[in-house]
Amino acid sequence: MRRSRLYLALSILSLVFGVALGQAQDHCAGRECPFSVCDTDDCQSPDTIRFGSDPEFHLDEAFRSVQTRDYSTMQRHAAALLKYDNTDPISHELLAYSLRGQEQYAESIEAYEKAIDLGLEGRYPNIMVVCDSYIGIAANYDASGEHKKAIENIEYALRIAEERRKLEQSDDAYYQLACAYAVRSGMESGKQSAKDRGSAIANLKFAIVKGFNNWDHMRGDLDLKALHGHAAFNELFPKDQ
């Protein structure tokens, strides 16, 4: 999962802000929302969250939570984004990621599946969200002990990410492919795990060559968790990071 992808929805979300705020419903992804949302500065309860002036406020705060691994805060900001537009796939992906970080795997899978459904709608599917969501679903199934389903979903993600990398060859495409390989490396053992880990590191190197430099995000990204503690991963970071 990468921050820059999510800014693709900012202009659309900003356009719907005025209407969506007035039509806000008290639910998150079809479930009762555990957080109330207020539109004033007098929001002191930990179970309330303030609307920012636009969705970028919540995207910024959500991604700050990725870096600090504060997933409950991320969930609150995802809930606020869903108040703006409950049909936006990126907001559902953010919610799913926050639930995954809190080990609420079944709920996270549900939110990821919603993100996929919405991401495939329309004339121009949001392939980035779809691929990210398959990666997240795979990680959730693996954490839940459902290895077969985990492998099925990570294979979907790898096929999508490989095709996207061939078409784009951007830092973002290489980073996403690295995430898919990293997640699969955590599911496998022995030579296959080492091979996938090597592929993840190689694609991160390509991403860096292409301009990636969000080190705090890379360090906190759940998708890259299987690489933590390996020297090759640590060596990717500049010495001043």
Sequence and secondary structure as in RCSB ss.txt:
>XXXX:A:sequence
MRRSRLYLALSILSLVFGVALGQAQDHCAGRECPFSVCDTDDCQSPDTIRFGSDPEFHLDEAFRSVQTRDYSTMQ
RHAAALLKYDNTDPISHELLAYSLRGQEQYAESIEAYEKAIDLGLEGRYPNIMVVCDSYIGIAANYDASGEHKKA
IENIEYALRIAEERRKLEQSDDAYYQLACAYAVRSGMESGKQSAKDRGSAIANLKFAIVKGFNNWDHMRGDLDLK
ALHGHAAFNELFPKDQ
>XXXX:A:secstr
  HHHHGGGHHHHHHHHHHHHHT  SEETTEE S EEESSS   STTEEE  SSHHHHHHHHHHHHHHT HHHHH
HHHHHHHHH TT HHHHHHHHHHHHHTT HHHHHHHHHHHHHHHT SSS  HHHHHHHHHHHHHHHHHTT HHHH
HHHHHHHHHHHHHHHHHH  HHHHHHHHHHHHHHHHH  HHHHHHHHHHHHHHHHHHHHTT   HHHHHH GGGG
GGTT HHHHTTS TT 
